[in-house]
Amino acid sequence: QNINNKAINEALNNLLIEEEDYQGLRNSIDAYDNFDNISLAQRLEKHELIEFRRVGAYLYKGNNRWKQAVELTKKDRLYKDSMTYAAESRQVEIAEELIAWFLDE
């Protein structure tokens, strides 16, 4: 994997998902960025395990899809991640929507 080849990265990421190794997947995507980020995020968004959905939100964040990242973390009640991503986005609208959501909850 040290050559950052897209096919190898995607194959390894798929294997890590099958093995339910979310930490290995997170390490892989941090170290090797040559893969279809959005496709993987969409796949992980539907995963049964919360930690994989969390990695999906992390991928959305890494691709400046702040609203999707915050929405996914809200769904899983990952409040710290929601607040962190809203703050990192520097988008007032996202922060205000999150505050309104907290007040409604």
C-alpha positions in Angstrom: 0.0 0.0 0.0 3.0 2.3 0.4 2.7 3.5 -3.3 -0.8 4.9 -2.6 -2.4 3.0 -5.5 -6.2 3.5 -5.8 -7.0 -0.1 -6.6 -4.9 -1.4 -3.7 -6.3 1.2 -1.3 -9.9 0.4 -2.2 -9.3 -3.3 -1.9 -7.6 -2.9 1.5 -10.4 -0.6 2.7 -13.0 -3.2 1.6 -11.1 -5.9 3.5 -11.0 -3.8 6.6 -14.7 -3.2 6.4 -15.4 -6.9 6.0 -13.2 -7.6 9.0 -15.0 -4.9 10.9 -11.7 -3.2 11.7 -12.8 0.4 11.9 -9.6 1.6 13.5 -7.5 -0.1 10.7 -9.8 1.6 8.2 -9.4 5.0 9.9 -5.6 4.5 9.9 -5.7 3.5 6.2 -7.7 6.5 5.0 -5.5 8.8 7.0 -2.3 7.4 5.6 -3.5 6.8 2.0 -5.9 9.2 0.3 -6.0 7.8 -3.2 -9.5 6.2 -3.2 -13.1 7.3 -3.9 -13.8 9.1 -0.6 -17.4 10.0 -1.2 -18.3 6.5 -2.4 -16.8 5.0 0.7 -18.5 7.6 3.0 -21.9 6.8 1.4 -21.2 3.1 2.0 -20.2 3.6 5.6 -23.1 5.9 6.2 -25.4 2.8 5.9 -23.1 0.4 7.9 -24.7 -1.3 10.9 -21.9 -0.5 13.3 -21.8 3.1 14.6 -18.0 3.3 14.4 -18.1 2.8 10.7 -20.8 5.4 10.3 -18.5 7.7 12.3 -15.7 7.1 9.9 -18.2 7.9 7.1 -18.9 11.3 8.8 -15.1 11.8 9.1 -14.8 11.3 5.3 -17.5 13.7 4.6 -15.8 16.3 6.8 -12.5 15.6 5.0 -14.2 16.5 1.7 -15.8 19.6 3.1 -19.3 18.1 3.1 -19.9 19.6 6.5 -23.7 19.3 6.4 -23.6 15.6 5.7 -21.0 15.1 8.4 -23.0 16.9 11.0 -26.3 15.2 10.0 -24.7 11.7 10.2 -23.3 12.4 13.6 -26.6 13.9 14.9 -28.4 10.7 13.7 -26.0 8.6 15.8 -26.1 11.0 18.7 -22.3 11.6 18.5 -22.7 15.1 20.0 -19.1 15.9 20.4 -18.4 15.1 16.8 -21.4 17.1 15.7 -20.2 20.2 17.6 -16.6 19.7 16.4 -17.6 19.4 12.8 -20.0 22.4 13.0 -17.2 24.5 14.5 -14.6 23.3 12.0 -17.0 24.1 9.1 -17.0 27.8 10.1 -20.5 28.0 8.6 -23.0 29.9 10.7 -25.9 28.2 9.2 -24.7 24.7 10.1 -23.9 25.9 13.7 -27.3 27.5 14.0 -29.1 24.4 12.7 -27.2 22.3 15.2 -28.1 24.6 18.1 -31.8 24.5 17.0 -31.7 20.7 16.8 -30.2 20.5 20.3 -33.0 22.8 21.7 -35.6 20.6 20.0 -34.2 17.4 21.4 
